[in-house]
């Protein structure tokens, strides 16, 4: 019987895991406390010898580090599939995997609702200054430091979504209910976008950023998207606009964003992700108009169970069909 590895413990889908691989594969738990021990276990005769596929969760990085080029090079030749639990997969060197004939899948869709509702909360809190108000209440100040005119309704405001994938589309649906005007920019129009979702091509990007009250970021972190939301894009936003980020911290030039908060060009930010997690730039903690969360986007039992099952199903489908459903885009280009 073939062997598959659980790399990063399951929390919610133990029963489903047993059912998915019953009679199909031996499930081996990665229990290495260090990277060196993990590498030793991958050697012929080691405890992980012969694995053909890996279920991976980011928590495994606490012990063995990310799946960088060094780690990928150590994987046995038998490994042909890495089923990552998460929509973002920047902790995996996909190029190195492709060179070795290893396929990588993620879990789009399973994270859409939880991440979009997180973005909606950040959007509401940043526009209404709710986070600041709660902090004042907790120290007995009621709303003495609330600035008249600083808070704004969502109704009839303009939301610009940078990256209309599953999460961006779900946020668009939620925001449309207020209603908000919804603009979006992708490399090409989304075939699933409703008519009320207005596509902004590259040649009109600067113009339409200038009418946005909120810029919500939903692009994956890749080499070409690092610092995508930089000084130029931020300054193209109308004065007083809000930035929301539930994607990855490094997609935004943090220094440029902080400068725009300092000089008042930005009216606020709502952040769930940061460039060097779990570290947070202490400057951000000083801004009363910053709503900050510790990467809570998918921190619900409902979504986490869906993510575990979807990743496990990708691994099962590789064994039974030769390929999982959620192959990451780099393999489709």
C-alpha positions as CSV (number, residue, x, y, z in Angstrom):
1,X,0.0,0.0,0.0
2,X,1.3,3.5,-0.9
3,X,2.1,6.0,1.9
4,X,0.9,9.6,2.3
5,X,2.1,12.1,4.9
6,X,0.2,14.5,7.1
7,X,2.6,17.4,7.5
8,X,1.0,19.7,10.0
9,X,-1.6,18.1,12.3
10,X,-5.3,17.8,11.4
11,X,-7.6,19.5,13.8
12,X,-11.1,18.9,12.5
13,X,-11.1,16.2,9.8
14,X,-9.7,13.1,11.5
15,X,-12.7,10.9,10.7
16,X,-12.8,12.2,7.1
17,X,-9.1,11.5,6.7
18,X,-9.6,7.9,7.8
19,X,-12.5,7.5,5.4
20,X,-10.8,9.1,2.4
21,X,-7.7,6.8,2.6
22,X,-9.2,3.7,4.0
23,X,-7.9,0.8,2.0
24,X,-6.1,3.2,-0.3
25,X,-3.0,4.5,1.5
26,X,-1.1,4.3,4.7
27,X,-1.3,7.7,6.5
28,X,2.0,8.7,8.1
29,X,2.1,11.6,10.5
30,X,5.1,14.0,10.3
31,X,6.3,14.2,13.9
32,X,9.8,15.6,13.4
33,X,10.7,18.3,15.9
34,X,13.4,19.8,13.6
35,X,14.3,20.2,10.0
36,X,17.3,18.0,10.3
37,X,15.2,15.2,11.8
38,X,12.7,15.6,9.0
39,X,15.4,15.3,6.4
40,X,16.8,12.2,8.1
41,X,13.3,10.6,8.0
42,X,13.1,11.2,4.2
43,X,16.2,9.1,3.6
44,X,15.9,5.5,2.3
45,X,14.8,3.3,5.2
46,X,13.7,6.4,7.2
47,X,10.3,6.8,8.8
48,X,9.0,8.8,5.8
49,X,10.5,6.6,3.1
50,X,8.2,5.8,0.2
51,X,5.7,8.6,0.6
52,X,4.0,9.5,-2.6
53,X,2.0,12.5,-1.5
54,X,1.9,15.1,1.3
55,X,-0.9,17.0,3.0
56,X,0.7,20.3,4.2
57,X,-0.4,23.0,6.6
58,X,1.6,26.1,7.4
59,X,1.9,25.1,11.0
60,X,4.5,22.5,10.0
61,X,6.9,25.4,9.3
62,X,7.2,25.9,13.1
63,X,9.2,22.7,13.2
64,X,10.7,22.0,9.7
65,X,10.5,25.4,8.0
66,X,8.9,26.3,4.8
67,X,8.9,24.1,1.7
68,X,11.8,26.1,0.1
69,X,14.1,24.8,-2.6
70,X,16.3,23.1,-0.1
71,X,13.5,21.1,1.4
72,X,11.9,20.2,-1.9
73,X,15.3,18.9,-3.1
74,X,15.3,16.5,-0.1
75,X,11.9,14.9,-0.9
76,X,12.1,11.4,-2.1
77,X,11.6,10.8,-5.9
78,X,8.4,9.0,-5.0
79,X,6.7,12.2,-3.9
80,X,4.5,13.5,-6.8
81,X,1.8,15.6,-5.0
82,X,1.8,18.3,-2.3
83,X,-1.8,19.1,-1.2
84,X,-1.5,22.4,0.6
85,X,-4.1,23.5,3.1
86,X,-4.7,27.2,2.3
87,X,-5.5,29.4,-0.6
88,X,-2.1,31.2,-0.4
89,X,0.9,28.9,-1.0
90,X,3.8,31.3,-0.8
91,X,5.5,29.0,1.7
92,X,6.0,26.5,-1.1
93,X,8.7,26.9,-3.8
94,X,6.4,25.9,-6.8
95,X,9.2,26.4,-9.3
96,X,11.4,23.9,-7.5
97,X,8.5,21.5,-7.3
98,X,7.9,21.8,-11.0
99,X,11.5,21.0,-11.7
100,X,11.2,17.8,-9.8
101,X,7.9,16.8,-11.3
102,X,5.9,17.4,-8.1
103,X,2.4,18.9,-8.4
104,X,1.0,21.4,-5.9
105,X,-2.7,22.0,-5.1
106,X,-4.3,24.5,-2.7
107,X,-7.8,25.1,-1.3
108,X,-9.6,27.9,-3.2
109,X,-13.2,28.2,-2.4
110,X,-13.0,26.7,1.1
111,X,-11.6,30.0,2.4
112,X,-13.8,32.4,0.5
113,X,-16.5,33.1,3.0
114,X,-14.4,33.4,6.1
115,X,-11.8,35.6,4.4
116,X,-14.3,37.8,2.7
117,X,-16.3,38.4,5.9
118,X,-13.0,39.3,7.6
119,X,-12.4,41.9,4.8
120,X,-15.9,43.2,5.3
121,X,-15.3,43.6,9.0
122,X,-12.1,45.5,8.4
123,X,-13.8,47.7,5.8
124,X,-16.7,48.6,8.1
125,X,-14.4,49.2,11.1
126,X,-12.0,51.4,9.1
127,X,-14.8,53.5,7.6
128,X,-16.8,53.8,10.9
129,X,-13.8,54.0,13.2
130,X,-15.2,51.2,15.3
131,X,-11.9,49.7,16.4
132,X,-10.8,53.1,17.8
133,X,-14.1,53.6,19.6
134,X,-13.8,50.2,21.2
135,X,-10.3,50.9,22.4
136,X,-11.5,54.2,24.0
137,X,-14.5,52.4,25.7
138,X,-12.2,49.8,27.2
139,X,-10.1,52.5,28.9
140,X,-13.1,54.4,30.2
141,X,-13.0,57.3,27.7
142,X,-16.4,56.6,26.1
143,X,-16.1,58.4,22.8
144,X,-14.3,61.5,23.9
145,X,-11.6,61.2,21.3
146,X,-14.0,60.5,18.4
147,X,-13.5,63.2,15.7
148,X,-16.7,64.5,14.0
149,X,-16.6,63.8,10.3
150,X,-14.0,61.0,10.6
151,X,-16.5,58.2,10.3
152,X,-18.4,57.4,7.1
153,X,-21.3,55.2,6.0
154,X,-20.7,52.4,3.5
155,X,-23.9,53.2,1.5
156,X,-23.0,54.6,-2.0
157,X,-19.3,54.5,-1.3
158,X,-17.0,52.9,-3.9
159,X,-15.1,49.7,-3.3
160,X,-12.2,48.9,-5.6
161,X,-11.2,45.2,-5.4
162,X,-7.7,44.4,-6.6
163,X,-8.0,40.7,-7.6
164,X,-11.5,39.4,-8.2
165,X,-11.0,35.7,-7.4
166,X,-13.2,33.7,-5.1
167,X,-12.6,35.8,-2.0
168,X,-12.9,39.1,-3.9
169,X,-16.1,38.0,-5.6
170,X,-17.6,37.0,-2.2
171,X,-16.6,40.4,-0.7
172,X,-18.2,42.1,-3.8
173,X,-21.5,40.2,-3.1
174,X,-21.5,41.3,0.5
175,X,-20.6,44.9,-0.2
176,X,-23.2,45.2,-3.0
177,X,-25.9,44.7,-0.4
178,X,-25.3,48.0,1.3
179,X,-25.2,49.0,-1.6
180,X,-21.7,50.0,-2.5
181,X,-20.4,50.6,-6.0
182,X,-18.0,47.8,-6.8
183,X,-15.0,48.2,-9.2
184,X,-12.4,45.5,-9.8
185,X,-9.1,45.0,-11.6
186,X,-7.7,41.7,-12.9
187,X,-5.4,41.0,-15.8
188,X,-8.6,40.2,-17.7
189,X,-12.3,40.5,-17.0
190,X,-13.8,37.7,-14.8
191,X,-16.3,35.6,-16.6
192,X,-18.2,35.0,-13.4
193,X,-18.5,38.7,-12.4
194,X,-22.0,40.0,-12.2
195,X,-23.0,43.0,-14.4
196,X,-22.9,45.4,-11.5
197,X,-19.3,44.6,-10.9
198,X,-17.4,47.1,-13.1
199,X,-14.2,45.9,-14.7
200,X,-11.3,48.3,-14.8
201,X,-8.6,47.6,-17.4
202,X,-5.0,48.5,-16.9
203,X,-5.2,51.7,-19.0
204,X,-8.0,53.1,-16.7
205,X,-6.5,51.9,-13.4
206,X,-5.1,55.2,-12.2
207,X,-8.3,57.0,-13.1
208,X,-10.5,54.7,-11.2
209,X,-8.3,54.4,-8.2
210,X,-9.0,58.1,-7.9
211,X,-12.7,57.5,-7.2
212,X,-12.2,54.6,-4.7
213,X,-13.2,55.1,-1.1
214,X,-11.8,51.6,-0.2
215,X,-9.1,49.5,-1.9
216,X,-9.4,45.9,-0.9
217,X,-6.4,43.7,-1.8
218,X,-6.9,40.1,-2.9
219,X,-3.9,39.1,-5.0
220,X,-1.6,36.1,-4.3
221,X,1.9,36.8,-3.1
222,X,4.4,36.1,-5.9
223,X,7.6,37.7,-7.0
224,X,5.8,39.9,-9.4
225,X,3.1,41.0,-6.8
226,X,5.5,41.9,-4.0
227,X,5.1,45.6,-3.3
228,X,2.4,45.8,-5.9
229,X,0.5,48.3,-3.8
230,X,3.3,50.8,-3.6
231,X,3.8,54.5,-3.3
232,X,2.5,55.3,-6.8
233,X,-0.7,53.2,-6.4
234,X,-1.4,54.5,-2.9
235,X,-1.0,58.1,-4.0
236,X,-3.4,57.6,-6.9
237,X,-6.2,56.8,-4.3
238,X,-8.4,59.7,-3.4
239,X,-7.4,61.5,-0.2
240,X,-9.1,59.9,2.8
241,X,-9.4,56.4,1.1
242,X,-9.0,53.2,3.2
243,X,-6.9,50.2,2.3
244,X,-8.0,46.7,3.4
245,X,-5.6,43.8,3.2
246,X,-6.5,40.1,3.8
247,X,-4.1,38.7,1.1
248,X,-0.5,38.8,2.1
249,X,1.4,41.6,3.9
250,X,4.2,41.8,1.4
251,X,1.8,42.7,-1.5
252,X,1.7,46.2,0.1
253,X,4.8,48.4,0.5
254,X,4.3,48.9,4.2
255,X,6.6,51.9,4.5
256,X,4.6,53.7,1.7
257,X,1.4,52.9,3.5
258,X,2.6,54.2,6.8
259,X,3.8,57.4,5.2
260,X,0.3,57.9,3.7
261,X,-1.2,57.4,7.1
262,X,1.2,59.8,8.7
263,X,0.5,62.6,6.2
264,X,-3.3,62.0,6.1
265,X,-3.5,60.8,2.5
266,X,-5.0,57.6,3.7
267,X,-8.1,57.8,6.0
268,X,-7.4,54.5,7.6
269,X,-6.4,50.9,7.1
270,X,-7.8,47.5,7.9
271,X,-5.1,44.8,8.1
272,X,-5.2,41.1,8.8
273,X,-1.8,40.3,7.3
274,X,1.7,41.7,7.7
275,X,5.1,41.3,5.9
276,X,6.9,39.6,8.8
277,X,4.3,37.7,10.7
278,X,3.9,37.3,13.6
279,X,5.9,40.5,14.0
280,X,3.8,43.7,13.5
281,X,5.4,47.0,12.8
282,X,5.0,49.0,16.0
283,X,4.3,52.2,14.0
284,X,0.9,50.6,13.0
285,X,-0.1,50.3,16.6
286,X,0.1,54.1,17.0
287,X,-2.6,54.9,14.5
288,X,-6.1,55.3,15.9
289,X,-7.5,54.8,12.4
290,X,-5.9,51.4,11.9
291,X,-8.0,48.3,12.5
292,X,-5.6,45.4,13.1
293,X,-6.2,41.6,13.3
294,X,-3.6,38.8,13.8
295,X,-4.2,36.9,10.6
296,X,-7.7,35.8,11.6
297,X,-9.1,35.4,8.0
298,X,-9.8,31.6,8.1
299,X,-9.8,31.2,11.9
300,X,-13.2,29.5,12.1
301,X,-13.8,25.9,12.8
302,X,-16.3,25.7,9.8
303,X,-13.8,27.0,7.3
304,X,-10.8,25.2,8.7
305,X,-12.6,21.9,8.5
306,X,-13.6,22.6,4.9
307,X,-10.0,23.5,4.1
308,X,-8.7,20.3,5.7
309,X,-11.2,18.1,3.8
310,X,-10.5,19.9,0.5
311,X,-6.8,19.4,0.8
312,X,-7.2,15.8,1.8
313,X,-9.6,15.3,-1.2
314,X,-7.0,16.7,-3.6
315,X,-4.5,14.2,-2.3
316,X,-7.0,11.3,-2.5
317,X,-7.9,12.3,-6.0
318,X,-4.3,12.3,-7.0
319,X,-4.1,8.7,-5.8
320,X,-7.4,7.6,-7.5
321,X,-7.5,9.8,-10.6
322,X,-4.0,11.0,-11.1
323,X,-4.7,14.6,-10.3
324,X,-6.4,16.7,-7.7
325,X,-9.0,19.3,-8.6
326,X,-7.2,22.4,-7.3
327,X,-3.9,22.4,-9.1
328,X,-2.3,25.9,-8.6
329,X,-2.2,28.2,-11.6
330,X,1.5,27.9,-12.3
331,X,0.8,24.4,-13.7
332,X,-1.9,25.7,-16.0
333,X,0.2,28.4,-17.8
